[in-house]
Each structure stands twice: as C-alpha cells, then as structure tokens.
Amino acid sequence: MSRRAIMPESLRQTAETLRMSPGLLAGDYLFLTGATGGGADGVMPDDPGQQTRNAFDKIGQILAEAGLGFDALVEMTSYHIGLRAHFDRFDEIRCHYCTAPFPAWTAVEVAGLRREGAVIEIRAIAYAGGRASDV
C-alpha cells in the first residue's frame, strides 16, 4: 500500500517541529492528526467555540490539500476538557462543517491535552476512494 504525507503549507512548520504528518493518505483513506484550536498566529483562544472553529478549519485545510472536502469524513473522534460545559456549542459548530450523511463520531472527555490551553482536539479519517489529488 502506498502512503503519502498531506502537508498544507500553513501547517508545515508545526508538522516538521513535531515530526508528524497533518494527514497521511494510505490506500483509499486519509488519516488526520488530531487538530487543536490554536489560531494561525499560534495563539490558543480562551473561547471553546473559537477553538472548535479553528480546529475544523485546520481539518478543512488538510482535506483540501488532498483534494477532498468535509463530505469525505467517515469517522471523527473529539477529545474535550470540560465536555459538558461546551458540548452544545461544539455540536452546533460541528454541524456547520459536517452534513448528512454525518461521519461516525465519538466524543470523549479527557483530563488534559498536549497543547496548553486547549479544551478540544479532533482527529478524523476520510475516505479518499480515488478522489484524492496527486498533489
């Protein structure tokens, strides 16, 4: 099976520093590294809603780099600190990005995340099925 890193330019520096791929296309599937809600400027906003939008925007950048859209998502796991405090807002924003048929989804409450100040992290799997670009 062939494997190819998917690396949007906007995420390159972080990916190289952490020695990981934002996305890895393996066969017909694109595996996305967990995205937290830090902004493009590297600052982690205090607002969980803004963190959620930022994380989904990063996911969108990775999907686009592979020639895919949010409709390609087949599975998503979201990790939350204080899940009940921001779940409704998270779900509202999630439904803005993901539409029917919705990807399978698991939401997990955790004690902590790697990135200081992060309250959410989202990882996902997309089905490329020959649609991924040869970028």
SEVEXLUM-848559 format. One line per 10 residues: number of its first residue (from 1); their letters; for each residue x, y, z of C-alpha. Coordinates in Angstrom, 3 decimals. Example, Ala and Ser with C-alpha at 12.3 -4.5 7.8 and 13.67 -1.06 7.14 Angstrom:
2
1> AS> 12.300/-4.500/7.800  13.670/-1.060/7.140
***
This chain:
135
1> MSRRAIMPES> 0.000/0.000/0.000  1.284/3.426/-0.868  1.479/6.144/1.781  1.825/9.863/1.212  2.028/12.740/3.683  -0.524/15.511/3.213  1.062/18.743/4.369  -0.702/22.099/3.888  1.876/24.884/3.860  0.146/26.594/6.787
11> LRQTAETLRM> 0.806/23.533/8.983  4.291/22.664/7.694  6.380/24.310/10.421  4.434/22.693/13.270  4.437/19.328/11.494  8.191/19.428/10.945  8.862/20.517/14.528  6.709/17.671/15.902  7.893/15.203/13.233  4.421/14.175/12.148
21> SPGLLAGDYL> 2.139/14.422/9.147  -1.026/16.531/9.437  -2.586/13.912/7.186  -1.394/10.578/5.858  -3.008/9.151/2.737  -2.798/5.363/2.967  -4.614/3.431/0.277  -8.138/4.833/-0.007  -8.109/6.541/3.406  -6.756/9.814/4.722
31> FLTGATGGGA> -5.849/9.714/8.415  -5.774/13.164/10.024  -3.655/14.011/13.040  -5.586/15.490/15.962  -6.240/19.203/15.465  -6.475/21.593/18.386  -7.914/25.087/18.241  -4.848/27.315/18.140  -5.152/30.140/15.645  -2.964/30.707/12.596
41> DGVMPDDPGQ> -0.937/33.080/14.782  -0.202/30.229/17.214  -2.320/31.749/19.979  -4.810/29.472/21.749  -8.073/31.406/22.203  -9.884/31.207/25.530  -13.255/30.701/23.817  -14.090/26.998/23.238  -16.231/27.959/20.235  -13.316/29.708/18.538
51> QTRNAFDKIG> -11.072/26.744/19.333  -13.639/24.469/17.694  -13.851/26.606/14.545  -10.051/26.796/14.323  -9.715/23.010/14.653  -12.317/22.377/11.934  -10.614/24.959/9.701  -7.321/23.036/10.066  -9.123/19.805/9.186  -10.557/21.569/6.135
61> QILAEAGLGF> -7.071/22.672/5.046  -5.775/19.101/5.222  -8.777/17.738/3.350  -8.433/20.421/0.668  -4.713/19.690/0.259  -5.733/16.108/-0.553  -8.445/17.263/-2.970  -11.250/16.350/-0.560  -13.996/18.127/1.363  -15.765/17.533/4.656
71> DALVEMTSYH> -18.145/15.169/2.865  -15.242/12.676/2.710  -15.094/12.296/6.520  -16.185/8.848/7.643  -15.043/8.859/11.281  -14.270/11.521/13.835  -13.196/11.441/17.464  -13.286/14.601/19.534  -11.486/14.947/22.847  -12.765/17.515/25.341
81> IGLRAHFDRF> -11.704/19.039/28.624  -14.948/20.040/30.347  -17.127/18.331/27.725  -20.487/19.266/29.227  -19.535/22.936/29.583  -19.066/23.429/25.825  -20.669/20.393/24.147  -23.729/22.200/22.763  -21.589/24.904/21.125  -19.161/22.289/19.781
91> DEIRCHYCTA> -22.046/20.304/18.291  -23.560/23.407/16.688  -20.233/24.263/15.021  -19.614/20.614/14.039  -22.943/20.564/12.196  -21.890/23.670/10.252  -18.882/21.804/8.832  -20.248/18.236/8.665  -23.504/17.489/6.883  -25.595/14.384/6.219
101> PFPAWTAVEV> -24.639/11.687/5.964  -22.662/12.593/9.079  -19.407/10.788/9.854  -19.373/8.286/12.698  -18.408/10.244/15.812  -17.218/9.616/19.342  -16.829/12.417/21.904  -14.506/11.677/24.823  -13.888/13.717/27.962  -10.198/13.800/28.905
111> AGLRREGAVI> -8.134/15.203/31.771  -5.683/17.046/29.539  -4.355/17.698/26.045  -0.789/18.267/24.845  -1.332/21.890/23.821  -1.520/24.305/26.768  -4.942/25.958/26.965  -6.596/23.566/24.517  -10.032/22.294/25.540  -10.750/20.325/22.351
121> EIRAIAYAGG> -8.851/18.147/19.897  -10.359/16.470/16.847  -8.949/13.561/14.872  -10.617/12.150/11.798  -10.489/9.643/8.982  -11.649/10.471/5.457  -12.412/8.136/2.583  -10.492/9.220/-0.493  -11.617/6.374/-2.738  -9.604/7.591/-5.703
131> RASDV> -10.740/11.211/-5.218  -7.535/12.420/-3.526  -5.453/14.658/-5.730  -1.932/13.746/-6.801  -0.561/16.892/-5.117
***
